[in-house]
Amino acid sequence: MAYLLAATQLNPRSRYEGRNPPPPVAAVDSALDAVNMNDKTPVLARFSLWADGVVHGDLGRTIDNDPVNDEIGRRMWGQPPPRA
């Protein structure tokens, strides 16, 4: 339920709105596709992709394209973020 609520109520596309110059729509779509957050993709298709990853231990990607698993570990156990 939490996934479906977040997928329908959050607006990751807004991160790209208001930039000057505005990024091409195709570039925004590509960035959102890379993290499985494209609102143009049906929510059940996105959920299916996410759920398949969860079965294999992958909780997906953040909007910054970092692994959610790393973020959870950092927040739960106080692990420092990985060095880029």
N, CA, C and O of each residue as an XYZ file, in Angstrom:
336
protein
N       0.821     -1.193      0.000
C       0.000      0.000      0.000
C       0.867      1.260      0.000
O       0.541      2.233     -0.679
N       1.969      1.249      0.755
C       2.825      2.428      0.831
C       3.394      2.769     -0.547
O       3.478      3.940     -0.918
N       3.786      1.737     -1.304
C       4.320      1.997     -2.642
C       3.265      2.676     -3.502
O       3.543      3.686     -4.147
N       2.074      2.134     -3.513
C       1.015      2.682     -4.360
C       0.649      4.102     -3.934
O       0.390      4.955     -4.784
N       0.626      4.360     -2.648
C       0.345      5.711     -2.168
C       1.429      6.681     -2.624
O       1.125      7.755     -3.145
N       2.679      6.309     -2.432
C       3.785      7.178     -2.853
C       3.789      7.368     -4.363
O       3.992      8.480     -4.849
N       3.567      6.301     -5.099
C       3.619      6.372     -6.566
C       2.516      7.249     -7.147
O       2.682      7.819     -8.225
N       1.406      7.361     -6.451
C       0.296      8.151     -6.988
C       0.252      9.572     -6.424
O      -0.373     10.448     -7.023
N       0.903      9.818     -5.285
C       0.787     11.131     -4.655
C       2.034     11.996     -4.767
O       1.929     13.223     -4.757
N       3.200     11.394     -4.871
C       4.426     12.180     -5.005
C       4.623     12.574     -6.465
O       4.114     11.911     -7.369
N       5.352     13.637     -6.685
C       5.541     14.150     -8.040
C       7.027     14.341     -8.347
O       7.526     15.464     -8.283
N       7.743     13.256     -8.680
C       9.171     13.403     -8.957
C       9.456     14.263    -10.189
O      10.550     14.811    -10.320
N       8.485     14.384    -11.086
C       8.671     15.220    -12.273
C       8.862     16.695    -11.883
O       9.500     17.453    -12.614
N       8.314     17.092    -10.744
C       8.430     18.490    -10.312
C       9.875     18.892    -10.045
O      10.205     20.078    -10.053
N      10.732     17.908     -9.811
C      12.154     18.205     -9.599
C      12.779     18.885    -10.825
O      13.753     19.629    -10.703
N      12.217     18.624    -11.982
C      12.773     19.157    -13.228
C      12.030     20.401    -13.717
O      12.503     21.091    -14.620
N      10.883     20.686    -13.130
C      10.103     21.848    -13.545
C      10.735     23.120    -12.996
O      11.309     23.110    -11.906
N      10.636     24.186    -13.724
C      11.151     25.464    -13.268
C      12.631     25.661    -13.510
O      13.180     26.698    -13.136
N      13.284     24.708    -14.117
C      14.704     24.894    -14.442
C      14.827     25.796    -15.653
O      13.968     25.812    -16.535
N      15.899     26.535    -15.672
C      16.112     27.449    -16.785
C      17.487     27.174    -17.366
O      18.481     27.421    -16.683
N      17.593     26.689    -18.562
C      16.520     26.370    -19.496
C      15.858     25.054    -19.097
O      16.486     24.208    -18.460
N      14.601     24.884    -19.469
C      13.910     23.640    -19.131
C      14.530     22.452    -19.868
O      14.852     22.551    -21.052
N      14.695     21.331    -19.166
C      15.245     20.152    -19.847
C      14.230     19.592    -20.833
O      13.025     19.737    -20.629
N      14.699     18.957    -21.895
C      13.767     18.333    -22.840
C      12.917     17.263    -22.142
O      13.395     16.556    -21.255
N      11.677     17.161    -22.550
C      10.759     16.180    -21.960
C      11.338     14.778    -22.065
O      11.219     13.985    -21.132
N      11.964     14.469    -23.196
C      12.547     13.131    -23.376
C      13.646     12.866    -22.347
O      13.784     11.740    -21.869
N      14.426     13.888    -22.005
C      15.489     13.718    -21.012
C      14.896     13.491    -19.624
O      15.403     12.668    -18.862
N      13.841     14.203    -19.294
C      13.172     14.020    -18.005
C      12.570     12.620    -17.945
O      12.720     11.919    -16.945
N      11.887     12.213    -19.017
C      11.306     10.866    -19.058
C      12.381      9.803    -18.888
O      12.179      8.826    -18.166
N      13.509      9.985    -19.539
C      14.600      9.015    -19.447
C      15.144      8.939    -18.019
O      15.390      7.849    -17.504
N      15.329     10.098    -17.380
C      15.829     10.122    -16.002
C      14.837      9.445    -15.059
O      15.240      8.695    -14.170
N      13.553      9.704    -15.247
C      12.538      9.098    -14.389
C      12.389      7.603    -14.677
O      12.125      6.824    -13.760
N      12.554      7.196    -15.928
C      12.522      5.764    -16.264
C      13.670      5.025    -15.583
O      13.502      3.889    -15.140
N      14.840      5.666    -15.499
C      16.014      5.026    -14.912
C      15.803      4.669    -13.443
O      16.409      3.723    -12.939
N      14.946      5.423    -12.756
C      14.686      5.158    -11.345
C      13.269      4.630    -11.102
O      12.807      4.573     -9.963
N      12.586      4.243    -12.187
C      11.244      3.659    -12.130
C      10.231      4.600    -11.478
O       9.388      4.162    -10.695
N      10.315      5.899    -11.803
C       9.414      6.888    -11.225
C       8.667      7.697    -12.278
O       8.120      8.756    -11.968
N       8.636      7.217    -13.510
C       7.992      7.978    -14.573
C       6.477      7.876    -14.441
O       5.903      6.793    -14.552
N       5.836      9.020    -14.202
C       4.384      9.029    -14.033
C       3.641      8.723    -15.329
O       2.426      8.527    -15.309
N       4.343      8.679    -16.444
C       3.726      8.308    -17.714
C       3.647      6.789    -17.883
O       2.951      6.299    -18.773
N       4.355      6.049    -17.036
C       4.289      4.586    -17.028
C       3.186      4.190    -16.053
O       3.143      4.714    -14.940
N       2.299      3.287    -16.436
C       1.214      2.888    -15.527
C       1.757      2.427    -14.171
O       2.761      1.719    -14.096
N       1.074      2.843    -13.106
C       1.536      2.559    -11.754
C       1.664      1.058    -11.489
O       2.574      0.642    -10.772
N       0.792      0.254    -12.040
C       0.903     -1.194    -11.810
C       2.128     -1.785    -12.506
O       2.715     -2.744    -12.006
N       2.517     -1.232    -13.641
C       3.745     -1.679    -14.308
C       4.964     -1.302    -13.468
O       5.895     -2.096    -13.329
N       4.958     -0.085    -12.906
C       6.067      0.339    -12.039
C       6.123     -0.514    -10.777
O       7.202     -0.906    -10.333
N       4.954     -0.800    -10.201
C       4.906     -1.626     -8.999
C       5.437     -3.032     -9.289
O       6.184     -3.594     -8.489
N       5.056     -3.586    -10.416
C       5.504     -4.927    -10.785
C       7.030     -4.982    -10.896
O       7.658     -5.925    -10.415
N       7.615     -3.972    -11.528
C       9.071     -3.911    -11.664
C       9.729     -3.790    -10.287
O      10.720     -4.463    -10.003
N       9.164     -2.920     -9.431
C       9.704     -2.743     -8.089
C       9.582     -4.028     -7.279
O      10.539     -4.443     -6.626
N       8.409     -4.663     -7.316
C       8.175     -5.893     -6.545
C       9.120     -7.004     -6.987
O       9.601     -7.774     -6.155
N       9.393     -7.097     -8.294
C      10.340     -8.092     -8.786
C      11.721     -7.844     -8.192
O      12.417     -8.794     -7.833
N      12.122     -6.589     -8.084
C      13.405     -6.257     -7.465
C      13.426     -6.621     -5.987
O      14.426     -7.131     -5.483
N      12.317     -6.357     -5.290
C      12.243     -6.657     -3.861
C      12.434     -8.150     -3.621
O      13.108     -8.543     -2.668
N      11.849     -8.979     -4.473
C      12.004    -10.432     -4.347
C      13.483    -10.814     -4.402
O      13.898    -11.799     -3.791
N      14.270    -10.036     -5.131
C      15.700    -10.312     -5.272
C      16.553     -9.455     -4.334
O      17.772     -9.392     -4.493
N      15.922     -8.794     -3.361
C      16.667     -8.021     -2.368
C      16.995     -6.601     -2.774
O      17.780     -5.938     -2.096
N      16.416     -6.114     -3.861
C      16.689     -4.762     -4.340
C      15.444     -3.903     -4.114
O      14.394     -4.167     -4.699
N      15.559     -2.888     -3.275
C      14.417     -2.030     -2.964
C      14.262     -0.863     -3.945
O      13.391     -0.014     -3.756
N      15.073     -0.814     -4.960
C      14.931      0.220     -5.978
C      15.973      1.310     -5.850
O      17.001      1.138     -5.195
N      15.689      2.442     -6.492
C      16.622      3.574     -6.556
C      15.953      4.817     -5.999
O      14.733      4.959     -6.076
N      16.748      5.718     -5.438
C      16.241      7.010     -5.001
C      16.122      7.928     -6.214
O      16.548      7.566     -7.311
N      15.553      9.096     -6.024
C      15.440     10.057     -7.119
C      16.817     10.475     -7.628
O      16.949     10.906     -8.774
N      17.847     10.351     -6.783
C      19.227     10.655     -7.191
C      19.925      9.455     -7.802
O      21.130      9.498     -8.052
N      19.174      8.372     -8.048
C      19.663      7.139     -8.655
C      20.668      6.399     -7.765
O      21.547      5.698     -8.266
N      20.533      6.558     -6.450
C      21.323      5.794     -5.486
C      20.473      4.619     -5.006
O      19.245      4.712     -5.016
N      21.097      3.516     -4.586
C      20.314      2.368     -4.107
C      19.553      2.692     -2.823
O      20.123      3.252     -1.887
N      18.286      2.347     -2.778
C      17.472      2.536     -1.569
C      18.039      1.698     -0.435
O      18.014      2.124      0.720
N      18.549      0.509     -0.747
C      19.130     -0.357      0.291
C      20.216      0.392      1.063
O      20.266      0.311      2.290
N      21.090      1.123      0.354
C      22.155      1.883      1.017
C      21.576      2.978      1.901
O      22.060      3.205      3.010
N      20.556      3.647      1.420
C      19.930      4.728      2.177
C      19.286      4.196      3.451
O      19.392      4.822      4.506
N      18.625      3.058      3.366
C      18.010      2.469      4.555
C      19.086      2.066      5.563
O      18.942      2.312      6.761
N      20.156      1.452      5.079
C      21.250      1.080      5.970
C      21.863      2.289      6.649
O      22.181      2.246      7.837
N      22.027      3.349      5.909
C      22.606      4.569      6.471
C      21.700      5.132      7.549
O      22.174      5.536      8.611
N      20.416      5.163      7.290
C      19.481      5.757      8.254
C      19.241      4.849      9.462
O      19.065      5.339     10.578
N      19.232      3.550      9.251
C      18.971      2.630     10.363
C      20.200      2.433     11.241
O      20.098      2.416     12.468
N      21.334      2.289     10.625
C      22.529      1.891     11.367
C      23.556      3.014     11.466
O      24.629      2.819     12.038
N      23.248      4.166     10.927
C      24.176      5.282     11.026
C      25.403      5.122     10.156
O      26.436      5.741     10.413
N      25.299      4.290      9.122
C      26.435      4.106      8.226
C      26.646      5.385      7.416
O      25.679      6.011      6.983
N      27.899      5.772      7.212
C      28.128      6.956      6.388
C      27.739      6.679      4.937
O      27.798      5.533      4.491
N      27.342      7.714      4.196
C      27.008      7.498      2.787
C      28.249      7.056      2.014
O      29.363      7.441      2.368
N      28.069      6.252      0.963
C      29.224      5.794      0.179
C      29.905      6.979     -0.487
O      29.251      7.944     -0.882
N      31.188      6.899     -0.606
C      31.970      7.954     -1.278
C      31.822      7.811     -2.780
O      31.898      6.706     -3.316
N      31.612      8.924     -3.456
C      31.447      8.898     -4.913
C      32.765      8.953     -5.621
O      32.807      8.940     -6.851
